[in-house]
Amino acid sequence: MMFMTDAEMTRRVLSAIFRTRGGDGRFTRLFENLDQSQRDLLRAVASIRDGELPVIGSIDTPEQWLLITTQRVIWQSDGLIRELPATQIRHVNPGVFSSRWKTQMQTLQIETTSHKTHTISAELGAPLFGVWNVLLNFGARNRAKGGTS
């Protein structure tokens, strides 16, 4: 029997959520489905830590990217690299979208356990729904641990 670390189990669960509730897109994919050059770029800019495993990567441009790992959400937009520990995600809501159709939604708002809000951009359609559901899973885990609503 093969032993699986907590990070490997978390990656397996999050990958399954992404596949079943969303899916790979043009530039947002499960990390292992990205091109090697994209994986290398994300590893370099996000400084993956020991014990942390990348799960979902997205590179719209070299200046706008997103990486979800087993421990953090890391993204670059507006020239700034930001990161949020997964343990601080409380809720995730749809961002503002110009159409009344969910398929046109391009942003998600992450509310932290300290009630701050961060907005991330995501690829339209299935990739966004996959990312949203992965982030919702982090929030549900945190609420279950801390008992917050």
C-alpha positions in Angstrom: 0.0 0.0 0.0 1.3 3.4 -1.0 1.3 6.2 1.5 -0.1 9.5 0.3 0.8 12.8 2.0 -1.9 15.3 3.0 -0.8 17.6 0.2 -1.1 14.7 -2.3 -4.6 13.9 -1.0 -5.6 17.6 -1.2 -4.3 17.8 -4.7 -6.3 14.7 -5.7 -9.5 16.1 -4.2 -9.1 19.6 -5.7 -8.2 18.1 -9.1 -11.3 16.0 -9.1 -13.5 19.0 -8.2 -11.9 21.0 -11.0 -12.5 18.2 -13.5 -16.1 17.5 -12.5 -17.3 21.1 -11.8 -15.4 22.8 -14.6 -12.5 21.7 -16.7 -9.5 22.7 -18.7 -9.7 25.7 -21.0 -7.5 27.5 -23.4 -5.1 28.9 -20.8 -6.5 27.6 -17.5 -5.8 23.9 -16.7 -4.9 21.4 -14.1 -1.2 22.1 -13.5 -0.1 18.8 -14.9 -2.0 19.6 -18.2 -0.1 22.8 -18.8 2.8 23.0 -21.2 6.2 22.4 -19.5 7.2 26.1 -20.2 4.0 27.3 -18.5 4.6 25.0 -15.5 8.2 26.3 -15.3 7.1 29.9 -15.4 4.5 29.5 -12.7 6.9 27.6 -10.5 9.5 30.4 -10.9 7.1 33.4 -10.2 5.1 31.7 -7.4 8.0 30.3 -5.4 6.4 26.9 -4.6 7.2 26.0 -1.0 8.3 22.6 0.5 5.3 20.4 0.9 3.1 22.6 -1.4 1.8 21.1 -4.6 0.5 23.1 -7.6 -3.1 22.2 -8.6 -4.4 24.7 -11.2 -2.5 27.1 -13.3 -3.6 29.8 -15.6 -1.5 32.1 -17.8 -3.4 34.7 -19.8 -0.3 36.7 -20.3 3.1 36.7 -18.5 1.8 39.7 -16.6 -1.6 38.1 -15.7 -1.6 34.6 -14.2 -3.1 32.5 -11.4 -1.8 29.5 -9.5 -3.8 27.5 -7.0 -1.8 25.2 -4.9 -2.6 22.9 -2.0 -1.8 25.8 0.4 -2.3 29.1 -1.4 -3.9 31.1 -4.2 -1.2 33.2 -5.9 -1.9 35.6 -8.8 -0.5 38.6 -10.7 -2.6 41.4 -12.0 -2.1 45.1 -12.3 1.6 44.6 -12.0 1.4 43.1 -8.5 1.9 39.6 -7.3 -0.6 38.7 -4.6 -1.1 35.6 -2.5 -3.7 34.3 -0.1 -3.2 31.3 2.2 -6.0 28.8 1.5 -6.7 28.7 5.2 -7.9 32.3 5.0 -10.6 31.8 2.4 -14.0 32.1 3.9 -16.4 32.6 0.9 -16.2 33.0 -2.8 -18.7 35.0 -4.8 -19.2 35.8 -8.4 -17.6 39.1 -9.4 -19.3 41.8 -11.5 -20.2 40.7 -14.9 -21.7 42.7 -17.8 -24.2 40.2 -18.9 -26.9 38.4 -16.8 -25.5 35.1 -18.0 -23.0 33.3 -15.7 -21.1 32.1 -18.8 -19.9 35.7 -19.2 -18.6 36.0 -15.7 -14.8 36.7 -15.6 -14.0 37.5 -12.0 -14.4 35.9 -8.6 -14.4 37.7 -5.2 -12.7 35.9 -2.4 -13.7 36.9 1.1 -11.2 36.1 3.8 -11.7 35.0 7.3 -10.8 38.6 8.3 -13.5 39.9 6.0 -11.2 41.4 3.4 -12.1 40.9 -0.3 -9.7 40.0 -3.2 -10.8 39.9 -6.8 -9.2 37.4 -9.2 -9.8 37.0 -12.9 -10.5 33.7 -14.5 -11.0 32.3 -18.0 -14.7 32.3 -19.0 -16.8 29.2 -18.9 -15.8 25.8 -17.5 -12.4 26.9 -16.2 -13.9 29.7 -14.1 -16.5 27.3 -12.7 -13.8 24.8 -11.8 -11.7 27.4 -10.1 -14.8 28.7 -8.3 -15.6 25.3 -6.9 -12.1 24.6 -5.8 -12.0 27.9 -3.9 -15.5 27.1 -2.5 -14.0 23.9 -1.2 -11.3 25.7 0.7 -13.9 28.0 2.2 -16.1 25.1 3.3 -13.1 23.4 4.9 -12.2 26.6 6.8 -15.7 27.2 8.0 -16.0 23.6 9.2 -12.7 23.9 11.1 -13.4 27.3 12.6 -17.2 27.2 12.9 -17.6 30.6 11.2 -20.4 31.3 8.9 
